Amino acid sequence: MNLTTMMLIVIGVKFGIIGGSIPGFTITMAILVAFPFTFAMDPINGLAVMIGVFVGGYSGGLVSGVMLGIPGTPSSITTVYDGYPMATKGEPGRALGIGVAASFIGTILSVIVLVVFGPLIAKFSMNFRPWEITALIIFALTLVASLSNGAMIKGIIAAGFGLFIATIGLDRSGNIRFDFGIPEFAGGFEMLPVMIGVFAFAQLMENVPSSLVLFMLVSL
């Protein structure tokens, strides 16, 4: 409860929110920008700033998700589904307030779970083998049915596209897959740039007049 540490946490959270609200500016980049400022601090205050930036970054991702329909972080994808329609209906403040409150409550609960059950979960996860990991992946794919909102074909296409993107690059054994002879593909694709690109492109295409799209297609 040191006052200096608390103030540094607040500063870190504010900076993280700003960084997380910028599409494409990842939380890792925000931490790297703030990291040099912690050199002159003692370990506790430096770590407090880093944690503040980290937590604030995840909360800031919902700002662009609500206001622009483009998630700033992977965790804010589902926020776009409800928050952006609220913003288009003239309720951006309410959507942001609900998102920040939910983020705060979720953080507190997750910290409690981590402190209480962290060691037990870590010990249990060491027992996961290929069969368990495969079952977990299949379970994750079943979420497509619940998130497709009736558009099952679109959901399956999106899931297939995601699986294809994930197969590009190095596998767990160090083998290069589907690089198509392009050296830049060897490292694969990060989730955040692909996600932001897909969401941002769709959102931008909705705002572009159909006549301009037709002109671009004719030009090509």
Contacts in CASP RR format, 6 or more apart in sequence:
PFRMAT RR
TARGET T0000
AUTHOR 0000-0000-0000
METHOD contacts of the structure
MODEL  1
MNLTTMMLIVIGVKFGIIGGSIPGFTITMAILVAFPFTFAMDPINGLAVM
IGVFVGGYSGGLVSGVMLGIPGTPSSITTVYDGYPMATKGEPGRALGIGV
AASFIGTILSVIVLVVFGPLIAKFSMNFRPWEITALIIFALTLVASLSNG
AMIKGIIAAGFGLFIATIGLDRSGNIRFDFGIPEFAGGFEMLPVMIGVFA
FAQLMENVPSSLVLFMLVSL
2 44 0 8 1.000
4 45 0 8 1.000
5 44 0 8 1.000
5 45 0 8 1.000
5 48 0 8 1.000
8 41 0 8 1.000
8 45 0 8 1.000
8 46 0 8 1.000
8 48 0 8 1.000
8 49 0 8 1.000
9 48 0 8 1.000
9 49 0 8 1.000
9 51 0 8 1.000
9 52 0 8 1.000
11 49 0 8 1.000
12 34 0 8 1.000
12 49 0 8 1.000
12 52 0 8 1.000
12 53 0 8 1.000
12 56 0 8 1.000
13 52 0 8 1.000
13 53 0 8 1.000
13 55 0 8 1.000
13 56 0 8 1.000
13 59 0 8 1.000
14 56 0 8 1.000
15 30 0 8 1.000
15 34 0 8 1.000
15 53 0 8 1.000
15 56 0 8 1.000
16 27 0 8 1.000
16 30 0 8 1.000
16 34 0 8 1.000
16 52 0 8 1.000
16 53 0 8 1.000
16 54 0 8 1.000
16 55 0 8 1.000
16 56 0 8 1.000
16 57 0 8 1.000
16 59 0 8 1.000
16 60 0 8 1.000
17 56 0 8 1.000
17 57 0 8 1.000
17 59 0 8 1.000
17 60 0 8 1.000
17 63 0 8 1.000
18 60 0 8 1.000
19 25 0 8 1.000
19 27 0 8 1.000
19 29 0 8 1.000
19 30 0 8 1.000
19 57 0 8 1.000
19 60 0 8 1.000
20 26 0 8 1.000
20 27 0 8 1.000
20 30 0 8 1.000
20 56 0 8 1.000
20 57 0 8 1.000
20 58 0 8 1.000
20 59 0 8 1.000
20 60 0 8 1.000
20 61 0 8 1.000
20 63 0 8 1.000
20 64 0 8 1.000
20 72 0 8 1.000
20 73 0 8 1.000
21 60 0 8 1.000
21 61 0 8 1.000
21 63 0 8 1.000
21 64 0 8 1.000
21 72 0 8 1.000
22 64 0 8 1.000
22 72 0 8 1.000
23 64 0 8 1.000
23 68 0 8 1.000
23 70 0 8 1.000
23 71 0 8 1.000
23 72 0 8 1.000
23 196 0 8 1.000
23 200 0 8 1.000
24 72 0 8 1.000
24 192 0 8 1.000
24 193 0 8 1.000
24 196 0 8 1.000
26 73 0 8 1.000
26 192 0 8 1.000
27 53 0 8 1.000
27 54 0 8 1.000
27 57 0 8 1.000
27 58 0 8 1.000
27 73 0 8 1.000
30 53 0 8 1.000
30 57 0 8 1.000
31 50 0 8 1.000
31 53 0 8 1.000
31 54 0 8 1.000
34 49 0 8 1.000
34 50 0 8 1.000
34 53 0 8 1.000
35 50 0 8 1.000
37 49 0 8 1.000
38 45 0 8 1.000
38 46 0 8 1.000
38 49 0 8 1.000
38 50 0 8 1.000
41 49 0 8 1.000
55 107 0 8 1.000
57 73 0 8 1.000
58 73 0 8 1.000
58 75 0 8 1.000
58 76 0 8 1.000
58 103 0 8 1.000
59 100 0 8 1.000
59 103 0 8 1.000
59 104 0 8 1.000
60 72 0 8 1.000
60 73 0 8 1.000
60 76 0 8 1.000
61 71 0 8 1.000
61 72 0 8 1.000
61 73 0 8 1.000
61 75 0 8 1.000
61 76 0 8 1.000
61 79 0 8 1.000
62 71 0 8 1.000
62 72 0 8 1.000
62 76 0 8 1.000
62 79 0 8 1.000
62 83 0 8 1.000
62 96 0 8 1.000
62 99 0 8 1.000
62 100 0 8 1.000
62 103 0 8 1.000
63 72 0 8 1.000
63 96 0 8 1.000
64 70 0 8 1.000
64 71 0 8 1.000
64 72 0 8 1.000
64 76 0 8 1.000
65 71 0 8 1.000
65 72 0 8 1.000
65 76 0 8 1.000
65 79 0 8 1.000
65 80 0 8 1.000
65 83 0 8 1.000
65 84 0 8 1.000
66 79 0 8 1.000
66 80 0 8 1.000
66 83 0 8 1.000
66 84 0 8 1.000
66 86 0 8 1.000
66 87 0 8 1.000
66 92 0 8 1.000
66 95 0 8 1.000
66 96 0 8 1.000
66 99 0 8 1.000
67 84 0 8 1.000
67 87 0 8 1.000
67 92 0 8 1.000
68 84 0 8 1.000
68 203 0 8 1.000
69 80 0 8 1.000
69 84 0 8 1.000
69 87 0 8 1.000
69 199 0 8 1.000
69 203 0 8 1.000
70 80 0 8 1.000
70 196 0 8 1.000
70 199 0 8 1.000
70 200 0 8 1.000
70 203 0 8 1.000
71 77 0 8 1.000
71 79 0 8 1.000
71 80 0 8 1.000
71 195 0 8 1.000
71 196 0 8 1.000
71 199 0 8 1.000
72 192 0 8 1.000
72 196 0 8 1.000
73 192 0 8 1.000
74 191 0 8 1.000
74 192 0 8 1.000
74 195 0 8 1.000
77 195 0 8 1.000
77 199 0 8 1.000
79 99 0 8 1.000
80 199 0 8 1.000
82 95 0 8 1.000
83 95 0 8 1.000
83 99 0 8 1.000
84 95 0 8 1.000
86 92 0 8 1.000
86 94 0 8 1.000
86 95 0 8 1.000
87 93 0 8 1.000
87 95 0 8 1.000
128 136 0 8 1.000
141 159 0 8 1.000
144 155 0 8 1.000
144 156 0 8 1.000
144 158 0 8 1.000
144 159 0 8 1.000
145 152 0 8 1.000
147 155 0 8 1.000
148 154 0 8 1.000
148 155 0 8 1.000
148 156 0 8 1.000
162 194 0 8 1.000
164 178 0 8 1.000
165 189 0 8 1.000
165 194 0 8 1.000
167 177 0 8 1.000
167 178 0 8 1.000
168 177 0 8 1.000
168 178 0 8 1.000
168 179 0 8 1.000
168 185 0 8 1.000
168 188 0 8 1.000
168 189 0 8 1.000
169 176 0 8 1.000
169 177 0 8 1.000
169 178 0 8 1.000
169 179 0 8 1.000
169 185 0 8 1.000
169 186 0 8 1.000
169 187 0 8 1.000
169 188 0 8 1.000
170 176 0 8 1.000
170 177 0 8 1.000
170 186 0 8 1.000
170 187 0 8 1.000
170 188 0 8 1.000
171 177 0 8 1.000
176 186 0 8 1.000
178 185 0 8 1.000
179 185 0 8 1.000
179 186 0 8 1.000
205 213 0 8 1.000
END
